[in-house]
Amino acid sequence: MKGRFLSFFYVLLLPFFFSCANYKEAINFNITKDAIAQIQYQNTESVIQKNDLLSIVVTSKSPEASQIYNLPVGVSRMVSNTEVSGYLVNEDSTIQFPGIGTLKAAGLTKTQLKDRITQILLQQKLLLDPIVSVRNLNFKVTVLGEVTRPTVVNVPSEKINMLEALGFAGDLTLYANRKNVLLIREESGTRTFKVMNLNSNEIFSSPYFYLRPNDIIYVQPNKTKITNASALRSWLPVVFSTISLASVVLYRIGRE
């Protein structure tokens, strides 16, 4: 009797062992031989947003004359556990730059802002042959959903692609829907939603392969994850009842 009961118990657990992800769906990229993917470039330079923290450095042939434009900045934030200082883009889209005053920053690229500052310095004859450098100090992307470690990735190099971001998050889990990885991008008051298919090698030629500041990647669960979760909720009462019954039966068998 004990053997028949244990057999029945194992049968109840079979659905949990046979609910597994499809092999093809668990593989990234459909590449089985050497290939070359042509990159479809779009303007990869990001647009400066409100609340961005910018580093702006000005140099020229006269270090003394350039010094006024490189005064210590009072706005500091923690980036990758390090306190950094820079020019905070205000809600009115501007920054306050020493020696020049109010400058529009949000909506421009870093190149456009650099060119604007250079133009003002030359037109007003403030510096001779100025060189301006602009960097984004709080470049970050967020990775959520079916990844090992959902995380916010700080990018000091200001360049990161989707695969690198997923790598920082510990890669996709077995239950990730690789055909539906959602990229959410917000720029200049517009929010864009782009669905990426990691089962296809077309991602390598996508203009969305390289990420921009504040991008969000959301990896949806696949059908197996949803099915298993539903099955677990359905079977748990049965399993617990069976375990309770088994305890009673085994207890009585042990007393006989």
Order of alpha helices (4+ residues) and beta strands (2+ residues): alpha-beta-alpha-beta-beta-beta-beta-alpha-beta-beta-beta-alpha-beta-beta-beta-alpha
